[in-house]
Amino acid sequence: MALYSAAAAVLEGLERGDGGIKSLVYNSRFPHVRQLYALVSETLRYSPVLEKLLAGAALLQAEKKLPPQLAKVLVYDLLFGKGLKCGGRWKALARRHRARLEAELARLKVQQKVSRNEDLLAPVQAASPGASQVPRYVRVNTLKTCVDDVIDFFKRQGYSFLGKAASMEELRALSGKKFSLDLHLPELLVFPPQTDFHDNLLYTSGHIILQDKASCLPAFLLGPADGSHVIDACAAPGNKTSHLAAILKNKGQIFAFDVDTKRLATMNTMLMRAGVTSFQLAQQDFLTVDPGDPKYSKVTHILLDPSCSGSGMVNRLPREEAAPSAERLQALAGFQRKALSHALRFPALERLVYSTCSLHREENEDVVQAVLQERGSAFRLVNAFPSWPCRGLAAFPGAQCCLRASPADTLTHGFFVAVLEPCGEGAAAPSSLPVAAEENPQHSEGMAPGAAPKKRKRKKQRVKE
């Protein structure tokens, strides 16, 4: 029952405008935040359908003590989810109305001339541009397994592997139980939209990470070499941190910061499950970290993904999709400029990646431009991923070195990435990075961008069903 109550509480908080889905989930007292996040997300996705079912079956009229948000969660899990594995008296209540709800679901399918539950979502997705076309991306966790073994595992589960995709159109055409290797990132598998792996053995054991392709770009472009000392400045929930560890092959040191205790605790659990070993978590505001502390004297790479408006997330609620006010954008951009300027003060820094899941130039190109102007000629933008199709907005000279991502152009969430390097005496010559996957067909595990391909070794730990 605790799961359903927690999910209902998050939905109520979203309606009140208390925060976004991530913040409300992570601030809840529910111990299994990933399970809670998945249930809330799916209930939201089916929300218009659930409202029709509740109205058609007159469930809330028949059960006046049943809170509306709890009713949505129960009916979602009863008809579309796991079938009410918990719930106590509320489970019994929902099951009493199961026949009526199933009849209403069948009537709705006939009315809309569809046969699958997922097809009921089409009108809802059309109202949220981009949401329906973003595939399910699965990053293979090379700390525990390898790409070939994961592909073999999915084949044994009845999936059909189509090989490495040659174009965005091939990814857009994925359907059913077909999947491909991504055309850009070497350890990323691509499945049709809404494919659910939250209960899959590979996910629960940490062999795969469910992470949007755009979110994989920052660690991939940072590309620290084995043994590097790296800072993940705003780390929770930890997907990028685990990606950094995989690139480092657990050889080196990651310093990860976040101000929220619960988020750090959840992140610690996630990193342990993913097999990450060389990391230190700190409940600390990155802006208070002393760049001159000897502890960080060997930090050569920094990943900075600060708080932002989140306007690039395609699964946002209508309440969240409203454009942030000018005051809100100004406040966010002010913090982002401070964080970026602070990160560039670390004395041994060789490369920094700045990223956001925002579409607004104020949080992206404008922030980078302001900090580069502030630092004079000390740092430069690197031409990141030349083969990537979407570049930065022409806000200033060099903006084309930056990357942008969007559902329409890259089949991902909206994202922005900039790569900075020092350009003082002794700095490396201007570079373009990385070698794209299409230029290097090997599935090199954790290979640093631009590094020479290595002979792939079979991992000792083979995935078994």
N, C-alpha and C positions, 0 to 999 in steps of 0.2 A: 504493500500500500504506500510505503514511503516514496517509491519512485513516481507513482501517479500523482500523489499530493504535491511532490516537488515540481513536477512538470506543470501541473495546474497553477502553482504559485508563480512560476516563471511566466506563463502565459498572461496571468493577471498583471504582473509587473510590466510586461510589454504593453498591455492595453493602457496602463496608467502613465506610460512614458517614463518609467523609473530607470530605464537604461536599455542597452542593446542585449541581444540574446546571449552573447558570450559573457558579458559582465554579469548578467543576472544568473547564469548557470554557474559561473565560477564563484560567485558570492553566495550561492546557496550552501546549505549545510549537507547536501547529499554527497556521500563519499565517492560515488562513481560518476564523475562529471561527464565522461564521454558517453556513457549510456544515457544520461539525462539529456545531454545536448542532442544526441541522435533522436530521441523520442520527441523532444520539443520541436526540432527542425522538421521532422516528418509530419507531426500533427499540424504545424503551420502550413506545410506544403499542401496538405489535404483539407485545410480549414474550410474553404468554400463548399467542398463536397460534404464535409461533416455537418456543416450548418444545414444543408438541404436534407440530409438524412435525419438529423435530430428533429427538424420541423415536420418532415413527412411522417415520421414514426411517433410524433408527439411525445417524445421521451421526457422532456422537461416538464410537460404538463402532467404526465403520469407520475413522475418522481419529483415532487416539488422541493425536496431537501437536497437534491443532487445539484451541486454548483455547475454552471454552464461550462466553465473551462475544464473541470474534472470530467464532465460528460464527454467533451471532445476527445480528451486523452484516452478515456476508456473505450469509446467507440472506435477510435483509430486503431488501437492495439487489438481490439476484438475482430475487426473486419479486415484490416490492412497490415497489421503488425504481427506480433508473436502469439496472438490468441489469448491474451490475459493470463500471464504466468503468475501474477500476484494480484493483490487487490482486496483480499478479505471480503467484507460485506458488500463493498462496492462492486467487486467482481461478480458476486452472486446476483446483485441487482441488474447489472448490465446483461448477464446471461439470460435472465428472465425475459428480456426484450430482444433476444438475439433473432428469433424467427421474424419478428416485425421489422427489425433493422435490415436483415438480409433480404427480405421481400422489397423493402424500400430501395435498397442498393440495386437489386435486379430491375426494378421499375425505372430507376434513373438511367441505367445502362441502355434499356430499350428506348427510353425517351431521347437519349443523345446518340443512339445508333452506334454504340461501341460494345466491345466484348471483354476488354481488359480493364482492370481497375485503373491502371496508369493512364488510359485514354481519357478518363474523366478529368484529368488534370490539364488537358490541352487548352481549354479556354482560359484557365487561370494563368498558365505560363505565357500565353500570348499577351497578357496584361503586364507581364514583367519581362521586358525585352532582354534577350540573351540567356535567360535562366534555362530555357529548354534545350539549348544547343551546346551547353558546356558539358563535355564528357566527364566521366568519372576517372580521375587520374590516380594511379597507384604507384607510389615510389617504392622500389625494391630496397629493403634495408640491407645493404651489403656488409654490415657488421655481423649479420646472422646467416645470410644465404647469398645466392647469386641469381642473376636474371634468368639463366637457363633453367635452374631448378624451380623457380617460381612459375615460369611458363609451363614446365612439365606438370606441376601440381594443378594448375588451372585446366590443362588439357584433360587430366584424369577426372576432373570434376565436370567434364562435358563441355568446356569452352573450346571454341575454335580459334586458333592463333593464325592471324593473317600476315605475320611477318612485320617488318619495319615499314611504317607508313611513309609514303613518298610525297604526300601533300596534305594540306589542311582538309581538302575535300574528302580524302579517304577517312580521316578522323570523323568528319561530320557525318559520313554515311554509315558509321558503325551502328549495329542494331543487334537485338537478341543476345546471344551468348558468344559474340565475336569480339576479339580484342587484338590490339596491335602494339608494337613497340613505337614509342614516340619518335617523330622525325628530328627533334632537336636535342632532347636530353637522354643520355644513354641508359639510365636506370629507371625510366618512367614507362609504365604500361598504361594503355588507354582503353577504357571500356565505354559502352554506351551510357548516356546520361541516366542518372538515378539508379545505376547498379549499386546494390547495397552489400557491403562487405563487413558491416559492424559485428556480425556474428561469425564471420569466417575464421577458421583456425589460424590462417596466416596473419590476420589482423590481431587477434587476441593474443597471439604468441610474440608479436613484435617483428615478424618477418617482413611485413609490408606496412607502409605508412600511407594513410589516405590524405593526400595533400595536393591542392590545386597546382597545376603546372606553373602558373605565374609565381606562386609562393616558393617554388623550387629554384627560381632564378637567382635570388640573392646569394645563397650559399654556393651555388654552382659557379657564379661569376666571381665570387670572392676567391674561391679555389686555393685555399691555403695548402702548402706542401706538408708532407708528413713531418711531425715534430714541431710545427708552428704553435705559437701562443696566440690565441684568438679571443676577442671579446664579443659576446652577443649582448648588446647593450640593453635591449628591451625584449627579453627572451621568451616569456610565457606566451603561448602554452607549450612551446618546445619543439615543434616540428622542424624549424630551421636549425635549432641547436643539434638535434639528432642527425640532420643532414650534414652539418659541419663535421660532426664526429665520424660519420661514414666516409667523408672525403679525406679526413685526417687518418682514417683507419685506427682510431683510438690512440694514435701516436702524437702526443703533443699535449696541450692544455687549453681548455675552454673555460673562460670566466663568464658566467651568465648572471644577469641582474634583472630583478623585477621587484617592485615595491610591495606587492600583495603576497601575504603569507600563504593563503589558500592556493593561489595560482602556482606558487613555487612548490608547494607540497604535491600538487597534481603533476606538475612538470617533472619533479623528481621521480615519481612513480612511472611516468611515461618513458623517461630516459633509461631507467633501470630495465624496464621491459624491453626496450630497444637494444639493450646490450651496450649502452654508452658507459664508459668507465672514466675517462680523463676529463672530468668537469668539476667545477666548483660553483655552487649556487650561492647567491648573496641577496638577502632582502635589503636592497639599497637602491635609491634613486641614482641612475647613472650620472646625473649632473653633479652628484656629491662625491663621485669617485675621483681620487687624486691621480692625475696622469703621471705625477712625479714619484708615486709610490714605487719603491724597488720591486714590489710584487709584480708590477706590470711593465717592468723595464724591457722584457722580451716580447711584448705584444706587437706583432707585425701586421695583424689583420683585424679589422673591426667590421662587424655587421650591425648596422643601425637601422632598425625597423620601428620607428617611434609611433606613439599613439597618433591616430589620424581620424578623419571624418568617416572612413570606411565606405565612402561613396562608390567604390568599385565592386563591392560585394553584390553578386547577382541575386542572392537569396534573401535580401533584406526585406523587412516588412514595409508596407506602404507608409507607415508613420516614419520609418527611418529613411525612406527614399527622398523625402522632402529635402531640398537643397539647404545646407546649413546656412545660418545667418552670416552676414559679413563679419560680425563681431566674433562669432564662433570660429570662423576660418582664420581670422586675424590672431586669435588666441592660440590656435593649434599651430599656425605657422611660426609664431613667436617661440613656442616651445621647441619646435622642430629645428629652427635656426640655432637656438642655444645648444641643443643636443649635438647637431652636426659640427658646430664650431668647437664644442668641447671635445668631441671625438678626435678631431684633427690635431689636438694638442699632445697626444701620446707620442713620446720622442722616437720610438723605434718603428712607427707606423710605415708600412710599405703599400698597403692597399686598404681602401674602405669602400663598402657598398652601402648606399643610402637607398631605402625602399619604402614605399607606402602602398596601401590598397585604396588609394584615393584617385579620383579623376580630376581633381581641382589643381589648376596650375599654381595657385597660391601655396599649396603644400608640396609641390614637386619642383618644377623648373625654377620658380621664383625663390624657393628656399636655397637651392643649389647655387643659383646666380648670386644671391646676396652673400652667402658665405664665401664663395670664391672671390668676390670683390673685396670682402673684408680681409681675406688672407693674402691679397695681392697676388704675387706670382709663385707662391709657395706650393700650390697644388694645381693639378690639371685634371680635366675629365678624360677618361679613357674611352676609346671607341668600343663600347661593349657589344659583343655578339653581332658582328657586321651583317650576318645573314638573317637576323631577326627582322620581321617585316614592319613593325611599328616603331617609330622613333619619337623622340621628345618633341614637344611643341616648339616652334621657332621663337622662343621668348628671348633668347640671347645667343651670341655666337658660341657654337659648341653644343647647343641643345640636341643636335642630331646624334651626338654620341650617346645620349640617354635612350632608355627603352621605355616603351609603353605597351600595355596589353589590354585587350578588351574582348568581350564575348564575340563580337562580330568579326574582328580581324584575326584574333589568335586563339579563339575557342577557350578562353580562360576568364577568370575574374578580371576586373579592371585593376591595373597595377602600374607602378612606376619604379624604375631602377636606374640609379646613376652609380658609376664606378669612378672613384677618385684615387689618384696616386700623387706622391710628392714629386716636385720637379726641380728641387734644389740640386746643389752639387752632389755628385755621387749617385743621383737617382737614376733609375733605369731609363732607357730611351723610350719615347712614346710608343705605346703598344696598342694592338687590337686584340681582344680576347672575347670568347675562347675559340678553340677549334670546334666547330659545330659537329654534331653527331653525324650529319650527312656527309661531312668531309672525313670523318674517322669512324668507320663502321664497327669498330670493336666495342664491346660492352665493358670498357675498362672500369674496374670497380674503384670508385672514389678518385678517379684520375683528375688531377688538377687541370683547370682550363689551360689549353695550350701545351700541355705536357706531351711527351712522346708516348705513343701507345705501348703498353706493356703486355706481355703474354699473359692471357687470362688463366688464372688458376681455379680449379674446382674447389669450392668450399667444402670443408670437412662436414659441416652440419647440413645434412640433406633434409629437406622438408618432406614429411611423411603425412599421409592422410590418417 
